[in-house]
Amino acid sequence: MNFQNIQYFLQVARKRSFSQAAEELFITQQTLSASIAALERELGCKLFLRHIPLELTYGGERFLIYAKAFQQNYDHMLRDFAEIGQGIRGRLRIGVAVNRGRFLMPKLIHAFHETYPMVEVAVVEDKNDMLLEALHEGEIDMAIGDFSEEDRGIVLEDYYEDEIVLAVSDRLLQERFRGSAERIRMSLTQEQDVRLLAEVPFLMSSAFSVSGRIARKIVRQAGIVPEVKTSSGNMETLIEMCYLGEGACFCPEKLLRYLLSPEQLASMTMLRFRDGQTRYSVKFGWLDQEKEWNIRSDFIRLAKQVEAL
């Protein structure tokens, strides 16, 4: 039995599809099928029920436990000997939310590769809860997200703080309030009262995202029922629509400033909330039973340096 066959099995078990797993592994489906068939002959049992989607047999479920342990030990061995030999190679798998990854990862990976040019960085983009699951399943080495201190089995380290702001285009204020638009705009910036926008359409993100969670809390406390004109799990889409005057939008300030130019931002009004309820911490997270790994530690150190610039 070789590690390659185990890695192939793990990918098929994750994807529940020979074709999708083969695509991820950059091999042909025939090569992958032959590898799994050889593994089944060696173990003396079928590992998958071959219908759509694939389903693990009892033997497959049992082998999955051992395969994950083999893969974890193999990864740890490669890390140890890469660092012992100082010709540092390897693969760092990082999970991050799609919107957050857009403005974080390019500059971070660029800075990291200046120190570790031979380390592959595999970025997995998903929702926070799915990233936590991927950590526990050993599918990623580290995640970046707004994780709770109550997430058991995860070591957390602070990265940066962000704030959810309520953005609305001056164009929309002019359309809705006409001659009173400037007065409303000034009141928004001075009073931080979301009720001033009770008659304005809203663009809402998912309730499972930090912006969606905070947005729903604020409008509930304000006692208003917003007219939701568009909802989306993609914050970039909502910010672009907000700029075009489609509605008011609760969004992370860092992402807003990343996506819009200074000229575009000048045509927007941002409502901030003074009581701190819209601030949140973005953290690094990894499994607490994992031993210290220099590559991961250096990525975190570099990320903090880049953030401080």
DACORRA-V496124 format. One record per residue. N is the residue number from 0. RES is the residue in one letter. PHI is phi as a letter, one per 30 degrees, with the letter a starting at -180 (NA if undefined). Layout:
# DACORRA-V496124
N:RES:PHI + N:RES:PHI
This chain:
# DACORRA-V496124
0:M:NA + 1:N:c + 2:F:d + 3:Q:d + 4:N:d + 5:I:d + 6:Q:d + 7:Y:d + 8:F:d + 9:L:d + 10:Q:d + 11:V:d + 12:A:d + 13:R:d + 14:K:d + 15:R:h + 16:S:a + 17:F:d + 18:S:d + 19:Q:d + 20:A:d + 21:A:d + 22:E:d + 23:E:d + 24:L:d + 25:F:i + 26:I:b + 27:T:d + 28:Q:d + 29:Q:d + 30:T:d + 31:L:d + 32:S:d + 33:A:d + 34:S:d + 35:I:d + 36:A:d + 37:A:d + 38:L:d + 39:E:d + 40:R:d + 41:E:d + 42:L:d + 43:G:i + 44:C:a + 45:K:d + 46:L:c + 47:F:b + 48:L:d + 49:R:d + 50:H:b + 51:I:c + 52:P:d + 53:L:e + 54:E:b + 55:L:d + 56:T:d + 57:Y:e + 58:G:d + 59:G:d + 60:E:d + 61:R:d + 62:F:d + 63:L:e + 64:I:d + 65:Y:d + 66:A:d + 67:K:d + 68:A:d + 69:F:e + 70:Q:d + 71:Q:d + 72:N:d + 73:Y:d + 74:D:d + 75:H:d + 76:M:d + 77:L:d + 78:R:d + 79:D:d + 80:F:d + 81:A:d + 82:E:d + 83:I:d + 84:G:d + 85:Q:i + 86:G:c + 87:I:d + 88:R:b + 89:G:k + 90:R:b + 91:L:c + 92:R:c + 93:I:b + 94:G:c + 95:V:a + 96:A:d + 97:V:e + 98:N:d + 99:R:d + 100:G:d + 101:R:e + 102:F:c + 103:L:c + 104:M:d + 105:P:e + 106:K:d + 107:L:d + 108:I:d + 109:H:d + 110:A:d + 111:F:d + 112:H:d + 113:E:d + 114:T:c + 115:Y:b + 116:P:d + 117:M:c + 118:V:c + 119:E:d + 120:V:c + 121:A:c + 122:V:c + 123:V:c + 124:E:c + 125:D:a + 126:K:d + 127:N:e + 128:D:d + 129:M:d + 130:L:d + 131:L:d + 132:E:d + 133:A:d + 134:L:d + 135:H:d + 136:E:d + 137:G:i + 138:E:d + 139:I:b + 140:D:c + 141:M:a + 142:A:b + 143:I:b + 144:G:a + 145:D:c + 146:F:c + 147:S:d + 148:E:d + 149:E:d + 150:D:d + 151:R:d + 152:G:i + 153:I:c + 154:V:d + 155:L:c + 156:E:b + 157:D:d + 158:Y:c + 159:Y:a + 160:E:c + 161:D:b + 162:E:b + 163:I:d + 164:V:c + 165:L:c + 166:A:c + 167:V:b + 168:S:d + 169:D:d + 170:R:d + 171:L:d + 172:L:d + 173:Q:d + 174:E:d + 175:R:d + 176:F:c + 177:R:h + 178:G:d + 179:S:c + 180:A:e + 181:E:d + 182:R:d + 183:I:d + 184:R:d + 185:M:d + 186:S:d + 187:L:d + 188:T:d + 189:Q:c + 190:E:c + 191:Q:h + 192:D:c + 193:V:d + 194:R:d + 195:L:d + 196:L:c + 197:A:e + 198:E:c + 199:V:c + 200:P:d + 201:F:c + 202:L:c + 203:M:c + 204:S:c + 205:S:e + 206:A:d + 207:F:d + 208:S:c + 209:V:d + 210:S:d + 211:G:d + 212:R:d + 213:I:d + 214:A:e + 215:R:d + 216:K:d + 217:I:d + 218:V:d + 219:R:d + 220:Q:d + 221:A:d + 222:G:i + 223:I:c + 224:V:c + 225:P:d + 226:E:d + 227:V:d + 228:K:d + 229:T:b + 230:S:b + 231:S:a + 232:G:d + 233:N:c + 234:M:d + 235:E:d + 236:T:d + 237:L:d + 238:I:d + 239:E:d + 240:M:d + 241:C:d + 242:Y:d + 243:L:d + 244:G:j + 245:E:d + 246:G:l + 247:A:d + 248:C:b + 249:F:d + 250:C:a + 251:P:d + 252:E:d + 253:K:d + 254:L:d + 255:L:e + 256:R:d + 257:Y:d + 258:L:d + 259:L:c + 260:S:d + 261:P:e + 262:E:d + 263:Q:d + 264:L:d + 265:A:d + 266:S:c + 267:M:c + 268:T:c + 269:M:c + 270:L:c + 271:R:c + 272:F:c + 273:R:d + 274:D:d + 275:G:i + 276:Q:d + 277:T:c + 278:R:d + 279:Y:a + 280:S:c + 281:V:c + 282:K:b + 283:F:d + 284:G:b + 285:W:a + 286:L:d + 287:D:d + 288:Q:d + 289:E:d + 290:K:d + 291:E:d + 292:W:b + 293:N:e + 294:I:d + 295:R:d + 296:S:d + 297:D:d + 298:F:d + 299:I:d + 300:R:d + 301:L:d + 302:A:d + 303:K:d + 304:Q:d + 305:V:d + 306:E:d + 307:A:d + 308:L:d
